[in-house]
Amino acid sequence: MRISVLDVGSNTVRLVVADAAGGVPLPVHTAKWRLRLAEQVAPGDLIPDEAVERLVRAVAAAARTADRWGAAGPLAFATAVVRAAPNRREVLREVRSRTGVALCTLPGEVEAELTFLGARRWMGWRCGPLALLDIGGGSFEVAFGRGRLPDFVASLPLGAGRLTHDFFADHDPPSPEALRAARRRIRHQLRDVAARVRWEGPRTAVATSRTFQQLGRLCGAAPGRHGPFMDRTLRRGDLREAISTLAALPAAERSRLPGISAPRAAQSLAGAVIGHTAMKLTGLTSVTVCPWAIREGVMLRHMEDGPAWWAEVSRLTDEEEEAAPEPVPLRLAQHGPSPARTPAGTPAQRAAGEPAADRVR
Protein backbone atom coordinates (compact mmCIF):
# COMPACT_ATOMS: atom_id res chain seq x y z
CA MET A 1 0.00 0.00 0.00
CA ARG A 2 1.29 3.46 -0.87
CA ILE A 3 -0.02 6.53 0.95
CA SER A 4 0.69 10.25 0.79
CA VAL A 5 0.47 13.09 3.31
CA LEU A 6 0.29 16.80 2.49
CA ASP A 7 1.23 19.33 5.17
CA VAL A 8 0.37 23.00 4.56
CA GLY A 9 2.62 24.84 6.98
CA SER A 10 3.52 28.45 7.65
CA ASN A 11 6.36 28.47 5.12
CA THR A 12 6.01 25.47 2.82
CA VAL A 13 3.62 22.89 1.48
CA ARG A 14 5.25 19.47 1.90
CA LEU A 15 4.25 16.18 0.33
CA VAL A 16 5.49 12.78 1.49
CA VAL A 17 4.70 9.61 -0.47
CA ALA A 18 5.50 6.43 1.47
CA ASP A 19 5.17 2.68 1.25
CA ALA A 20 3.18 1.41 4.21
CA ALA A 21 4.13 -2.27 4.15
CA GLY A 22 5.25 -3.87 7.40
CA GLY A 23 3.80 -1.19 9.65
CA VAL A 24 6.54 1.37 8.91
CA PRO A 25 6.07 4.36 6.56
CA LEU A 26 9.08 4.21 4.24
CA PRO A 27 9.32 7.40 2.13
CA VAL A 28 9.70 6.92 -1.61
CA HIS A 29 9.28 10.54 -2.70
CA THR A 30 9.11 13.97 -1.10
CA ALA A 31 8.35 17.36 -2.60
CA LYS A 32 7.79 20.87 -1.33
CA TRP A 33 6.43 24.17 -2.56
CA ARG A 34 7.53 27.38 -0.82
CA LEU A 35 4.56 29.69 -0.25
CA ARG A 36 5.77 31.64 2.82
CA LEU A 37 2.22 32.22 3.98
CA ALA A 38 3.41 33.50 7.34
CA GLU A 39 5.21 36.38 5.64
CA GLN A 40 1.99 37.45 3.92
CA VAL A 41 -0.47 36.87 6.74
CA ALA A 42 -0.13 38.49 10.15
CA PRO A 43 -1.56 36.45 13.05
CA GLY A 44 -5.34 36.72 12.94
CA ASP A 45 -5.47 38.38 9.51
CA LEU A 46 -7.32 37.19 6.43
CA ILE A 47 -5.38 35.07 3.95
CA PRO A 48 -5.30 37.27 0.81
CA ASP A 49 -6.67 36.08 -2.53
CA GLU A 50 -3.25 35.88 -4.18
CA ALA A 51 -1.97 33.63 -1.38
CA VAL A 52 -5.05 31.41 -1.71
CA GLU A 53 -4.38 31.14 -5.44
CA ARG A 54 -0.80 30.01 -4.84
CA LEU A 55 -2.02 27.54 -2.24
CA VAL A 56 -4.52 26.07 -4.69
CA ARG A 57 -1.82 25.63 -7.32
CA ALA A 58 0.54 23.98 -4.83
CA VAL A 59 -2.11 21.56 -3.55
CA ALA A 60 -3.13 20.67 -7.12
CA ALA A 61 0.53 20.02 -8.02
CA ALA A 62 0.95 17.86 -4.93
CA ALA A 63 -2.13 15.80 -5.83
CA ARG A 64 -0.77 15.20 -9.33
CA THR A 65 2.62 14.22 -7.89
CA ALA A 66 1.05 11.75 -5.46
CA ASP A 67 -0.92 10.20 -8.31
CA ARG A 68 2.21 9.81 -10.46
CA TRP A 69 3.87 7.94 -7.60
CA GLY A 70 0.94 5.57 -7.25
CA ALA A 71 -0.58 6.97 -4.06
CA ALA A 72 -4.20 7.80 -3.46
CA GLY A 73 -5.30 11.38 -2.82
CA PRO A 74 -3.16 12.84 -0.05
CA LEU A 75 -4.20 13.07 3.58
CA ALA A 76 -4.04 16.85 3.59
CA PHE A 77 -4.03 19.18 6.57
CA ALA A 78 -3.13 22.79 7.28
CA THR A 79 -1.52 24.02 10.47
CA ALA A 80 -1.73 27.25 12.46
CA VAL A 81 -1.40 29.83 9.68
CA VAL A 82 -4.63 28.61 8.04
CA ARG A 83 -6.31 27.46 11.25
CA ALA A 84 -6.09 30.95 12.79
CA ALA A 85 -7.28 32.86 9.70
CA PRO A 86 -10.79 34.39 9.92
CA ASN A 87 -11.46 33.25 6.33
CA ARG A 88 -10.31 29.69 7.02
CA ARG A 89 -13.65 28.22 5.95
CA GLU A 90 -13.56 29.96 2.57
CA VAL A 91 -9.92 28.93 2.00
CA LEU A 92 -10.63 25.27 2.70
CA ARG A 93 -13.69 25.29 0.43
CA GLU A 94 -11.75 26.95 -2.38
CA VAL A 95 -8.97 24.38 -2.19
CA ARG A 96 -11.40 21.46 -2.07
CA SER A 97 -13.60 22.67 -4.90
CA ARG A 98 -10.72 23.43 -7.27
CA THR A 99 -8.35 20.55 -6.50
CA GLY A 100 -10.52 17.74 -5.20
CA VAL A 101 -8.22 17.47 -2.16
CA ALA A 102 -10.11 17.52 1.13
CA LEU A 103 -7.78 19.89 2.96
CA CYS A 104 -8.68 20.21 6.64
CA THR A 105 -7.31 21.88 9.75
CA LEU A 106 -6.35 20.07 12.94
CA PRO A 107 -6.70 21.49 16.44
CA GLY A 108 -3.31 22.25 17.94
CA GLU A 109 -3.76 19.56 20.60
CA VAL A 110 -4.33 16.94 17.91
CA GLU A 111 -1.22 18.12 16.08
CA ALA A 112 0.70 17.53 19.31
CA GLU A 113 -0.77 14.03 19.72
CA LEU A 114 0.13 13.02 16.18
CA THR A 115 3.62 14.50 16.46
CA PHE A 116 4.11 12.63 19.72
CA LEU A 117 3.07 9.38 18.02
CA GLY A 118 5.64 9.92 15.27
CA ALA A 119 8.38 10.68 17.80
CA ARG A 120 7.43 7.71 20.01
CA ARG A 121 7.62 5.30 17.08
CA TRP A 122 11.00 6.70 16.01
CA MET A 123 12.54 6.67 19.49
CA GLY A 124 11.04 3.33 20.58
CA TRP A 125 9.81 2.10 23.92
CA ARG A 126 13.27 1.98 25.46
CA CYS A 127 13.28 5.78 25.75
CA GLY A 128 10.69 5.53 28.54
CA PRO A 129 8.54 8.51 29.57
CA LEU A 130 8.86 10.96 26.71
CA ALA A 131 8.58 14.76 26.53
CA LEU A 132 8.09 16.46 23.17
CA LEU A 133 8.76 20.04 22.05
CA ASP A 134 7.65 21.18 18.59
CA ILE A 135 8.07 24.71 17.22
CA GLY A 136 5.88 25.70 14.31
CA GLY A 137 5.40 29.00 12.57
CA GLY A 138 2.23 29.91 14.44
CA SER A 139 2.17 27.65 17.49
CA PHE A 140 4.35 25.72 19.91
CA GLU A 141 3.28 22.22 20.96
CA VAL A 142 4.32 20.35 24.10
CA ALA A 143 3.41 16.77 24.98
CA PHE A 144 4.33 14.15 27.54
CA GLY A 145 3.47 10.48 27.75
CA ARG A 146 4.45 6.99 28.69
CA GLY A 147 2.65 5.12 25.94
CA ARG A 148 1.68 5.35 22.32
CA LEU A 149 -0.28 8.58 22.84
CA PRO A 150 0.54 11.39 25.27
CA ASP A 151 -0.80 11.76 28.78
CA PHE A 152 -1.17 15.50 28.25
CA VAL A 153 -0.71 17.98 25.43
CA ALA A 154 -0.64 21.75 25.09
CA SER A 155 -0.69 24.00 22.05
CA LEU A 156 0.41 27.58 22.69
CA PRO A 157 0.49 30.67 20.42
CA LEU A 158 4.28 30.81 20.55
CA GLY A 159 5.28 29.97 16.99
CA ALA A 160 8.56 31.29 15.61
CA GLY A 161 6.81 33.26 12.88
CA ARG A 162 4.29 34.74 15.29
CA LEU A 163 6.92 35.94 17.75
CA THR A 164 9.08 37.31 14.95
CA HIS A 165 6.10 39.38 13.78
CA ASP A 166 5.22 40.55 17.28
CA PHE A 167 8.69 41.42 18.61
CA PHE A 168 11.38 41.44 15.91
CA ALA A 169 9.72 43.09 12.90
CA ASP A 170 10.64 46.71 13.66
CA HIS A 171 14.41 46.40 14.06
CA ASP A 172 16.85 44.09 12.31
CA PRO A 173 18.70 42.92 14.31
CA PRO A 174 16.30 43.38 17.22
CA SER A 175 17.02 45.40 20.32
CA PRO A 176 17.86 43.81 23.69
CA GLU A 177 14.55 45.17 24.97
CA ALA A 178 12.67 43.25 22.26
CA LEU A 179 14.49 40.06 23.20
CA ARG A 180 13.58 40.50 26.85
CA ALA A 181 9.94 41.19 25.96
CA ALA A 182 9.78 38.03 23.84
CA ARG A 183 11.22 35.95 26.67
CA ARG A 184 8.69 37.41 29.11
CA ARG A 185 5.80 36.37 26.90
CA ILE A 186 7.20 32.86 26.46
CA ARG A 187 7.76 32.43 30.20
CA HIS A 188 4.29 33.71 31.02
CA GLN A 189 2.46 31.44 28.59
CA LEU A 190 4.65 28.39 29.15
CA ARG A 191 4.89 28.50 32.94
CA ASP A 192 2.15 26.01 33.82
CA VAL A 193 3.01 23.58 31.03
CA ALA A 194 6.69 23.64 32.00
CA ALA A 195 5.80 22.93 35.63
CA ARG A 196 3.92 19.82 34.51
CA VAL A 197 6.89 18.55 32.50
CA ARG A 198 9.24 19.11 35.45
CA TRP A 199 6.84 17.25 37.74
CA GLU A 200 6.67 14.29 35.35
CA GLY A 201 10.46 14.07 35.09
CA PRO A 202 10.73 12.58 31.58
CA ARG A 203 13.49 10.08 30.91
CA THR A 204 13.85 11.27 27.31
CA ALA A 205 13.10 14.61 25.62
CA VAL A 206 12.80 15.13 21.88
CA ALA A 207 12.45 18.17 19.66
CA THR A 208 10.83 18.06 16.24
CA SER A 209 10.20 20.53 13.41
CA ARG A 210 12.38 22.14 10.78
CA THR A 211 13.20 24.98 13.19
CA PHE A 212 14.73 22.60 15.74
CA GLN A 213 16.56 20.71 12.99
CA GLN A 214 18.20 23.90 11.77
CA LEU A 215 19.05 25.04 15.29
CA GLY A 216 20.56 21.64 16.00
CA ARG A 217 22.77 21.97 12.93
CA LEU A 218 23.78 25.49 14.00
CA CYS A 219 24.78 24.09 17.38
CA GLY A 220 26.98 21.36 15.92
CA ALA A 221 24.68 18.45 15.00
CA ALA A 222 25.47 16.43 11.89
CA PRO A 223 24.12 17.84 8.61
CA GLY A 224 21.07 16.31 6.99
CA ARG A 225 23.11 14.70 4.21
CA HIS A 226 24.44 12.21 6.79
CA GLY A 227 20.98 10.63 6.91
CA PRO A 228 18.18 10.33 9.47
CA PHE A 229 19.84 7.68 11.65
CA MET A 230 22.60 9.92 12.98
CA ASP A 231 22.23 10.83 16.65
CA ARG A 232 21.56 14.56 16.84
CA THR A 233 21.50 16.29 20.20
CA LEU A 234 20.72 19.93 20.95
CA ARG A 235 22.13 21.20 24.26
CA ARG A 236 20.67 24.11 26.14
CA GLY A 237 24.02 25.76 26.70
CA ASP A 238 24.82 25.65 22.99
CA LEU A 239 21.42 27.11 22.19
CA ARG A 240 22.04 29.99 24.60
CA GLU A 241 25.24 30.83 22.71
CA ALA A 242 23.38 30.54 19.40
CA ILE A 243 20.91 33.19 20.55
CA SER A 244 23.77 35.64 21.05
CA THR A 245 25.10 34.87 17.58
CA LEU A 246 21.72 35.18 15.87
CA ALA A 247 20.73 38.34 17.76
CA ALA A 248 23.89 40.14 16.62
CA LEU A 249 23.16 39.60 12.92
CA PRO A 250 20.48 40.97 10.59
CA ALA A 251 18.22 38.30 9.15
CA ALA A 252 19.89 38.39 5.73
CA GLU A 253 23.25 37.42 7.25
CA ARG A 254 21.94 34.59 9.44
CA SER A 255 21.48 32.39 6.38
CA ARG A 256 25.29 32.22 6.10
CA LEU A 257 25.42 30.32 9.38
CA PRO A 258 25.50 26.50 9.37
CA GLY A 259 22.04 25.00 9.03
CA ILE A 260 20.07 28.26 8.76
CA SER A 261 18.22 28.45 5.45
CA ALA A 262 17.38 31.76 3.81
CA PRO A 263 13.57 31.26 4.03
CA ARG A 264 13.80 30.65 7.80
CA ALA A 265 16.59 33.07 8.65
CA ALA A 266 14.22 35.81 9.84
CA GLN A 267 12.47 33.58 12.36
CA SER A 268 15.52 31.58 13.46
CA LEU A 269 16.18 33.92 16.39
CA ALA A 270 12.62 33.62 17.68
CA GLY A 271 12.83 29.84 17.34
CA ALA A 272 16.06 29.78 19.35
CA VAL A 273 14.54 31.95 22.09
CA ILE A 274 11.45 29.73 22.30
CA GLY A 275 13.52 26.56 22.39
CA HIS A 276 15.99 27.80 24.99
CA THR A 277 13.32 29.27 27.26
CA ALA A 278 11.22 26.10 27.05
CA MET A 279 14.21 23.90 27.88
CA LYS A 280 15.19 26.13 30.80
CA LEU A 281 11.68 26.24 32.27
CA THR A 282 11.19 22.49 31.89
CA GLY A 283 14.60 21.68 33.35
CA LEU A 284 15.83 19.98 30.17
CA THR A 285 19.56 20.30 29.56
CA SER A 286 19.41 18.59 26.16
CA VAL A 287 16.94 17.20 23.63
CA THR A 288 17.24 14.68 20.83
CA VAL A 289 16.36 16.16 17.45
CA CYS A 290 13.87 13.66 16.02
CA PRO A 291 13.29 13.42 12.25
CA TRP A 292 9.76 12.01 12.58
CA ALA A 293 6.96 14.42 13.44
CA ILE A 294 3.37 15.14 12.47
CA ARG A 295 3.46 13.83 8.89
CA GLU A 296 4.76 10.48 10.08
CA GLY A 297 2.19 10.53 12.89
CA VAL A 298 -0.62 10.96 10.36
CA MET A 299 0.71 8.07 8.27
CA LEU A 300 1.06 5.83 11.32
CA ARG A 301 -2.49 6.55 12.48
CA HIS A 302 -3.80 5.83 8.98
CA MET A 303 -1.86 2.57 8.82
CA GLU A 304 -2.80 1.40 12.30
CA ASP A 305 -6.43 2.54 12.49
CA GLY A 306 -7.45 2.40 8.82
CA PRO A 307 -8.91 4.87 6.32
CA ALA A 308 -12.00 5.40 8.47
CA TRP A 309 -9.87 7.37 10.93
CA TRP A 310 -9.03 10.10 8.41
CA ALA A 311 -12.59 10.13 7.12
CA GLU A 312 -13.66 10.92 10.67
CA VAL A 313 -11.03 13.68 10.88
CA SER A 314 -12.39 15.30 7.72
CA ARG A 315 -16.01 14.91 8.82
CA LEU A 316 -15.40 16.49 12.21
CA THR A 317 -13.48 19.33 10.59
CA ASP A 318 -16.44 19.99 8.30
CA GLU A 319 -18.78 20.05 11.29
CA GLU A 320 -16.45 22.44 13.11
CA GLU A 321 -16.42 24.80 10.15
CA GLU A 322 -20.20 24.85 10.14
CA ALA A 323 -20.99 25.04 13.82
CA ALA A 324 -18.32 24.59 16.49
CA PRO A 325 -16.35 27.59 17.78
CA GLU A 326 -14.01 25.32 19.79
CA PRO A 327 -11.53 22.69 18.50
CA VAL A 328 -13.29 19.48 17.56
CA PRO A 329 -12.28 16.38 19.56
CA LEU A 330 -11.05 13.43 17.55
CA ARG A 331 -11.77 9.88 18.67
CA LEU A 332 -8.24 8.59 18.97
CA ALA A 333 -8.00 4.83 19.32
CA GLN A 334 -5.87 3.66 22.22
CA HIS A 335 -3.07 1.17 21.64
CA GLY A 336 -0.43 0.73 24.30
CA PRO A 337 -1.50 2.47 27.52
CA SER A 338 -3.99 0.65 29.71
CA PRO A 339 -7.43 2.24 30.18
CA ALA A 340 -6.19 3.72 33.43
CA ARG A 341 -3.53 5.59 31.46
CA THR A 342 -5.86 7.09 28.87
CA PRO A 343 -4.27 10.47 28.06
CA ALA A 344 -5.70 13.06 30.42
CA GLY A 345 -7.08 16.12 28.73
CA THR A 346 -6.58 14.83 25.18
CA PRO A 347 -9.29 14.62 22.53
CA ALA A 348 -9.45 10.87 23.25
CA GLN A 349 -10.53 11.57 26.79
CA ARG A 350 -12.95 14.33 25.94
CA ALA A 351 -14.60 12.19 23.28
CA ALA A 352 -15.05 9.40 25.84
CA GLY A 353 -16.60 11.82 28.32
CA GLU A 354 -13.88 11.23 30.93
CA PRO A 355 -12.79 13.90 33.40
CA ALA A 356 -9.72 15.92 32.70
CA ALA A 357 -8.90 17.70 35.93
CA ASP A 358 -5.25 18.12 34.98
CA ARG A 359 -5.82 19.24 31.41
CA VAL A 360 -3.20 21.73 30.35
CA ARG A 361 -4.40 24.76 28.43
Steps between C-alpha positions, in 0.01 A plus 500: 500500500629846413369807682571872484478784752482871418594753768414867439725684742590861567784502247465200270261242366663158542400171343624160616421183304580182694467125478301373796595132494612340825355768725774756426453799265801485268524819289538452126458862391483843660424839350444851627364830377610821674203731557621695807145558616619628836680788330178607328254442782534662841357296790122527489487666157315381192694288252508720186363381166842480335628275780192278467567473127858387560378253760250353255770456237736335749235258628398411143866435410542284809192294410636440150839402644343253743303345215813461285666313786207263535348640819138583560390858564714646777396523863516878501501733798590861571661623819479823699533758222177378336332385821522849654381691191149653522433386141615144569166353393509674162864397443429134570194502273694666219778243519257208512280621217788576263737212577283219630730473804311505829733737683410532868637667811596319819465642850839576650455231766443238231811618317692441823353150541590399146849648528549313826396175330757554225774576753405203721519259207838640393654497848350166609377377834846488654501880529241475779285798603532745214472880482451670164567858388389614154542853363281599209452830326183591687494274805718307742393150605604313814409142588592238756414133521598151594320313225403523138304823552582781743366537851463874447546748218507877466495725196610858564508809273879514513600416144828632362325697227248648741763620746716637220202707383412617850847587633769502230334665199592862576877469540744269325685383700260546791572702810584341837169636628312308229682181594409544865136569411484184288644292783247646744211396279640149456556457874153628582317273257719195556524511879226251588586257221868506597411429863312189388797373299735556795260314729483204261879478474527351149776250433536619140425834331470552126465804278338489158437747217718661237582784741653262755683311225664819378585614852651160571721533193601852607600360838720227354270209408579298189365641172195347338704339222633251758154342512220470756666235718776724633463591867433873519494673836422864575641627831354791688835665556580489129160646420562788741820584311314471169253765615786745550633423153162531329401816689816680386427446130232637267274233356667509158836403652369217719454280194881483472513310828508118499154350466303826473315519169416831336119450522523439877779742585263774619325277752805300610566734793144470629521122466823494701348717774191278521707183509747624760233647727290183479799280583598723792149511647451125462841419646623330182873532439485329160253361247530248220412648162251250357442476123147359533220741586141572403509369142630165619243505781219543247633211291535276805145572616369428150694174484406383848137614519398486133354747250191553715713697746584773248144503371393579855763776521364662184138461610561658839692784338204566271266506799733739682503736204122505499421519868767455767697800629734273701748237371324179406601190700623205299428145612853371530524124535713383790780251442764456766393674822251318719156659547624648825766687303267650241659838419357759736362806331550371145229479235484125572392570854258776415335286234455221756345742748772441761609767747807702430582678823865542405443612143762749394380803308 
